[in-house]
Amino acid sequence: MKIALRWKLRLLEAAVALAALAAVPAWAQGDSQSPSQSQPSTSAPTHWGWYQPKAAPAPAPKAGAPAAGTPAQKPEKPSTTTTVGGGTSAGQSPVTSTTTKTASGAEIQKVSVPGANGGARTLVDQETQTTRLNTNTTRTTTKIYGQDAEGNRQLIGIDQTDTTDLGDGKSRAVSTYSERDQNEQFDVTRRKVSETVPTGPHTQTTNVSVFTAAGAASGQLALSQKIHEVTHTGKDSERTVSTLMRPDENGGWTPTRRTETTVQKQPGDAKTEEKNLYLIDANGKLSLTRKVVTHDWKAKDGQQHQVVSTYVTAPGATLNGPGGGLDLMQQVTTIKTVRPDGKIETRQQTSERSLVSPSQGLKVTGAVVDVGTPTKSGAMRTEQTIYGENGNGQLQQITVFGGEQPAPAAANSKPSANQKNAKPAPEKKQAAKPAPQHP
């Protein structure tokens, strides 16, 4: 079941491109092994603009839904979202991300970067479609395209997930990933089976089995990972413990990773999430390796605030240090403001502790300023400016991303009086301005 090297490189490039456009601070990354990994991670800073990360597969419909094979949701009018990144040199085209939703409900995403000989080179080209197989099951299929030696579009990977509602709070999801091999055929290289059942009045348990080609006979998949996740929901809190297990030398299963996540709701729509990651230490036991604490609240003046504090093991860390043996290594502060003219401004500042000189404390290392402007069509035109530390303790502009996102289908809250009366700002090109030292 060998996969052609050129297709592996294409898939790797695509992953790098997507990560660059949706960059999340490394310290704040969540547990990628969690069964709920398709859900947006609350341990990372939230983008409060109109653009939202791709949603998880839609839940299975209830009885009375349309016949199998029809789109799971009502088709929307075709719409296109384009984001362009600046900061390139030699007159080359910037990084460009385009997401198009077709009338049938399919979503096509493309990411291009400057080519070696000028022009643009496509790194990401994928199409996602969700259909209904029956009244209880939906299928989400993502087709990943690459380019052959002649530059022609060619399918190189297929990711498919079938989600079934079994009733009484039970559900089952089967995901398969297939890649084009050296014989230009598609082989399944990964399968994941997830089953969720209620195990108490406020508790549900999810068991996941992951099958991969590693260690299996040719053309077969072998069970390589198990994930056991328990979620307990209280009146104002929710706690989830997820444990990743791998096969050991004795034919059993050994826990190699555990994530404990607690979300506590507070007055005024505020909430605090604490996420602890445990990994195998030098003694072969699970020990606390990283703690991420996220606090969200809304101030009296209407500003929305978020502070993400990340603790990790640092040089010189003590067992009684902050975070229970961990040091505060990064803090990301985000403030969202709705201006009187209707524009939405989000300012995010990142402070980090040096691994070389941790005793110096946190220092500002970067910032992002995102401004969304309503347009006459009801969409939102955004401009995101990214700043980085220049080596002298000052911030300088690195790059600018801009684009337009279609208006959301339905708003969760009513717009303010200022938003209702605000007139869209005229859309005009502006010359680049020197970056301020303190965004």
Number of C-alpha atoms within 10 A of each C-alpha: 21 14 18 15 11 15 21 16 11 18 20 12 15 23 13 12 20 15 11 11 16 9 9 13 14 10 21 25 15 19 20 11 16 20 23 15 12 12 13 15 15 21 24 23 20 16 14 16 16 16 15 12 10 10 9 12 17 15 15 22 18 13 9 8 15 16 12 15 13 16 19 26 15 10 13 13 10 13 14 15 17 18 21 20 20 18 15 15 9 6 9 17 20 21 23 21 23 18 19 17 20 16 13 17 20 20 20 19 19 19 23 21 20 18 12 9 8 11 12 17 17 23 24 23 22 21 18 18 20 24 21 23 20 20 18 20 23 27 26 19 21 20 17 22 24 21 18 13 7 6 10 9 13 13 18 24 22 21 18 18 20 21 23 22 19 15 10 8 11 15 20 18 18 18 18 18 19 19 25 22 21 14 10 12 12 18 19 21 21 19 21 19 18 20 18 20 18 16 14 9 8 12 16 18 19 21 18 21 18 19 21 18 20 15 11 14 10 10 11 15 19 15 18 17 19 23 21 19 22 19 20 17 15 12 8 11 15 17 18 18 18 24 21 21 19 15 15 10 7 7 7 9 15 16 19 17 21 25 23 19 22 19 21 16 16 13 8 10 9 16 17 20 21 20 23 23 20 18 18 15 12 8 7 9 13 16 16 20 18 23 27 26 23 24 19 19 18 15 10 8 7 11 14 18 19 22 21 25 23 29 23 22 18 17 14 12 16 13 11 10 12 13 20 17 18 23 25 23 21 25 25 23 18 23 17 22 18 18 14 13 16 22 22 21 20 22 18 21 19 20 18 20 20 16 11 9 9 17 11 10 14 16 16 19 19 23 23 20 19 21 22 23 22 24 17 12 9 13 17 24 24 23 20 22 21 22 24 18 17 13 9 6 12 15 21 20 21 16 16 20 19 18 18 22 22 17 17 13 7 6 8 7 6 8 11 12 10 14 18 11 12 15 15 18 14 10 11 6 6 6 6 7 7 8 14 11 12 12 17
